[in-house]
Amino acid sequence: MFKKTGEMARLRQTCCLGLTSSIVMPQILADLHQVVMSDRIHFAWTDRLGNVVNGYFEKPDARALDYFKHHHLRFFDDAGLSFRQALLFGKSTGNFRWPFKPGFESTESHERLFGSLGLEHSLDGVLRDRYGPLGLIFLLRRKGDADFSAEDEANLAQTLPYIAHAISHEAKTPESFIEAGDAGLMVFDFEGQLKYQSAHARDLCLYALADNMAPGWEATIGIHDMQHALCSLFDRIRRAFDENLPADPPAWIIANKWGEFQLRAYALHESTGKPSSYGVIVKKKLPIEVWLLQKIKEMPLSNKQREVCFLLARGVETCEIAKQLGIGQTTLKEHIQTVYRKLGIHKREELLRLVLS
C-alpha cells in the first residue's frame, strides 16, 4: 500500500504544470527523491522505437558521461542488457536490477560508470503511453546503502503515469524565469583563464553549454564561444573601473532546452588597484511556475488546498479552477475560505503578495 500520499501529491502537481518536460525534469526528480530515496537519478527520453534522444543526469560526472557517450553499446553488452528490449517489451519497473551478467563487475564499463562513482544498487522504471515508450528513469544508490526494496519498486510504479503525463502531453514554455535556482562559482584570472570551478558551477555549465545529452551529443555552445562571451563581460568591468563609472555586474543569459542560465561577472581586487581576477556566478533560473509551486508546497495546507492556492496565485478564474479540479463552486469556495484562514489573509491580492514575498 502506498504510504507517501503527500509526497506523491507534490510530484503530481509538478508533473501537471504543463511545462516542457526538459525544463521541469529537475524538479520532477527532486520530488521523486521524496517518494523513493536514492543517491542520484538519471532520466532518458526515447523515441517510439526505444532509441535515446536526450538525457538528464543528476550529479553528472564528466568522465563517466564522456565514456557513456562513446562506449554505451559496450556497456550494454558487458552488462548483458538490452535497453530497447526493456523499453519496448520489458516490465514497468525492475528491468535492470543488479546483479547483471556474471563478470560485469570486472569490466571497464562497470568501473567507469559505477565503481569509480561508488554506486552499487539500481532501480528502473519505463514510461509508456498507448503509442509506445516515452523514456526510462534510473535510480541509483551508493555502495553500502540498502538495496531498493519491493516497496520502493511499488512506490516508483505509482509515479510513472504522472511522469509520463509530463512528457507526453502538449506543453508550453514558462511565462518567465526568475533568479531563484541553484548557483555555482567560477574564478578567472586577469587574462580570462579559468582557475577555479565549484562542483555546482561545473554541473550547471554542462547543461548551459549542451541541450542534448543523448549518446553522441555535442556541445551547443563551444568552450571558445563561452570564453569569448565571458571575456566581453570582463572588458565591460575593466572599462567601468577605468572610467570610474558605477555599473551593475554584467550578465550573460543562455537559453536552451533546459531553461535559462545566467552568468554574472564580478571584479575581484587585491587590497588596492585594478581588478586582478574575476568571479563568475553561474545560476540556473527557475520557471516562475516551478518557483510558485515550491513556495506553496511549504505552506501549512492540505494537498487540495495547495492546488487551489497555486491556481489562485496564477490568476486563474474561480470557474476554471473548479473545472480543472473537478469540484463544484460551493466546495471551491470552502477551500478558498480555508486557505485564507490558515494563511491569515482575506483576498487573492494578499495571497499573491504572500507567495511573492
N, C-alpha and C positions, 0 to 999 in steps of 0.2 A: 504494500500500500504506500502511495506517495505521501511523504510527511512534510515536504518543504513547500507548502502551498503559497506562502508569502514570497519566497524566492522565485517560484515558478511564475507567479503573477507579475513580478517585476520584469522577468525575462520576456514574458508575453507582451507587456506594454512596449518594451524596446523593439521587439520584432514587428509590432504593429504600427510603428511610427510612419511607415510608408516612404522611408528614405532609401536611396541607393544602397544596396547591401554592402558594397565595398567600404562605404563611408561609415555605416553603422556597425560593421562587424566587430571592431574593437570593443564597443560597449556590449554587444551580444555576448562575446566571450567573457567579458568581465562579469556579467550577470550569470553566465553558465558556471563560473567558478564557485558561485554561492550555492548552486544546485549539486554539482559534483566537484569535490575538491581535487585539484591537480596542480602540478608544478608549472605547466605551460600547456597551451592548446594551439594546434595548427589547424587551419581550415583550407580546403582546396575546392575551388569552383570547377565544375566539369561541364562539358557539353553533353548532349543526349546519348553519345556513344561511349561515354566514360573517359574521355580524354581531358586531362587537366588543362584549364585555360587561364587560371590565376590562382594565387595562394596568399594567405595571410599567416604570418608566423609570430607568435609571442616569443619574447626573448630571442630574437634572431641571432644566430651565430654566423658570422660572415664566412668562416672557413667551412662550416657544415653546409651552408646554403650553396657555396660555390661547388662543393663536392657533389651535392644532390643535383645541381644544375647540369653538370657534365656526366654524371655517372648514375642517374636514377634507375636506368634499366639494369645495371649491375646490382644495385641494391635490391631490387625486387627479385632478381634471380638468386642472389645469395640468401635472401630471407625465405625463399620459397613462396612468394606472394604473387597474386595476380590482381593488380589494382582494378583493372577494367572488369575482371570476373566478379569481384566483390561489388562494384558499382552496379553492374547490370543484373547479376543473379544472386548476390550474397544476402545475408541476413541484414536486418535493420541495424543491429549492433553486434559487436564481438567478432568481426571477421579477421582481425589482425591481433588477436590476443597472443601474448607470448606463452610458451616458447615457440620460436619459429623453427625453420628447418634445422635439423641437427648440424652442428658445426658453424652456425651463423655467428655465434659469439666470437669465433676466432678469425672472422673475415675483416678486411679493411673497411667494408661498408659499416659493420657494427661499430668499430672503433671510431670512425669519423662522425657517424650520425647519432650514436648513443653512448658508447663507452666514454669518450672524451668529455661528454656533457653530463656524465653521471646519471643517465636515465636508464630505467630498468622495466617499468610497467607501462602498458598502454591499453587504451580502450577506444574503439572507433564507433562512429555512427554514420550511416549512409542516409543522405537526404534524397528523397524522390517525390515526384508527384505522378499523376496518372499518365504523363507523357514520357517518363523515364527519369534517369538520375539527374541530380542538381549539384551534388557535391559530397564531400566526405569530411567529417570532423574527427580530429585525432587528439585525444587527451593523453598526457604523459605524466608519470610520477618518477621521482628520483630513486636511486638505489638506496635501500634501507627503509623506504616508506612502505606502507601496507599496499598490497596489490588492490586493484579495483574489485569490489565485491559484486555479488548478484544484485544487491540493492542499488549500487552505483549504476550498474548497467540498466536496470529498470528505470531509474531516475533520468538517465540520459535519453532513453527511448521516449519518455514523456515530453522532452523538449523538442524532439526532431520536427514534429509538424509545425511548430511555431517558427523555428529557424528556416524551414522550407518555405513558409509563407513569406518571410522577409526577402528571400531570394527570388521567388517565382512571380510574385505579384508586381504589377506595374508600380514603378517607384518614381519619386520626384527628387530633385536636388534640394538641399536645405535652403530655407528662406535667407539665412545669413549665418556667419561664423563669428564666434567671439573668442577672446583670448583667455581661455579657461582650461586648456588641456595640459598634458604633460610637457615638460620643458627640460632642456639639457644645455650644457655649456661647452663651448669650444674656445680655445685661445690661439691666436695667430701672432707671429712676430711682425715687426715693422714692415717686412717685405711681403707679408701676406701668406707665409708658410704656416701650415697647421703644426702647433706644438703640443696641444692637449685636446682631448675629446672625451667627455664623460660617456658612460655607458648609455644613458638616456639619449644624449645627442647622437651617438652612433646609430642607435636604433631608429630614431626619427629621421635622420638623414637618409637612411636606407630607403624608407618609403617616400621621402620627398623627392629623391632622385630617380625612382623607378616605380611606375604604376602597374607593372606586371611582374609577378613572381612565379610564373609557370616555368617548367624546365625549358631552358634555352632563352630565358628573359635577358634583356639588355637594358641598361640604364636609359631612361628617357632624357635625363639631363646629365651630360658628361661631367667628370670631375673638373676638366678645364673650364667648362661653362660656369660651374659653381664658383671656382676660384676667381674667375673674371668678374662675376657679379659681386662677390664679397669684396674684392679689391676696389670696385667702384664705390662701395659703401665706405671703405676706409679712406678713399680720396675725399669723399664728402666731409668726413670727420676732420681730416687734416686741413681742408680749406676753411672750415668753420673755425678751427683753432687759430690758423694763421691770420684770419681776418677778424678775430675776436668777436665772432657772431654767436649769439645764442641759438642753439639748434637742438631739436629733438633727436634722439638716436635714430639714424636712418634704418629703414627696414626693407626687406625684400620678401614678397609674397610668392609662394609657389602653390599653384592649384593643379591637382590631378585627380585620378580616380579615388584616392584615399581621403580627399578633402582639401583643406588648406593648411599650409605650413608657413610660419613666419620666422625669418631670420633677422634679428635686430642687433646692430653693431654698437659697441661702446669703446671709447678710448681708455686704455689703461696707462696711467702715468707712473713714473718714478716719483720721488719726493718733489722734484721740480722739473720743469722743462716740457718739451713736446711729448706727444704720445710715443711710448716705447713699444707697445703691443696693443692688441685689440681683443676684446672679449665679444663673443657672438652667442646670444641666447637663441636657440632654435626651439620653437614651440609648435605643438600640434593644436590648431584652433578647433574648437568644438562646434558642431552644428547647434544652433540656438535651440532646436527641438530636443536634442540629447541633453543639453545643459539644463533646460527647464525640467525635463523628466528626472534628472539626477537630483535637483533641488527638491522636487515634490516627493520623491521616494524617501527623503529624510524626514518628512513631516509626520506627525503622530496621527495618521489617518489609516482607515481600512483600505484594502485593495480597490474596492469600488469607488470609495471617496477620492482616492488618488487619481483614478481615471477621470472622474468628474472634474477635479481640481485642474488637471492637466489641460483638458479641453476648454475649461473656463479661461485659463491663463492664456491660451492661444487665441481667444476671441471668438470661439465657435458659438453660434446661436444656440439657445437652450433647446429649441425644437430639433436641431440637428444632433445635439448631444444625446437627447432621448432616443433618437433614431439609431445612432451609432452604438449605443449601449443596450438597445433593445428593452428599454423600460418606459413606463408611462410618465406623463408630465408631473403627476402628483408625486410619484416615487422620486423623480428627479428633484423636485422642489424640496422634498425632505432631505435628500442627500446634500443639496446645496446649503440648506439651513444648518445641517450638522457640521459641514466643513467650516462654515463661517464661525459657528460657535466654538469649535475646537481650536480654531486659529485666532480667535479674538478679533474678528473683523466683521464688517456689515455689508460690504458690497464688492463687486468684481474689481473695481479700480483699486481697492485696498489689497485685494488678493494679488493683483499684478505687482503692486509696489513691494509687497512682502516677498514674493518669489524673486523679484529682480534685485532685492537688497543684498 
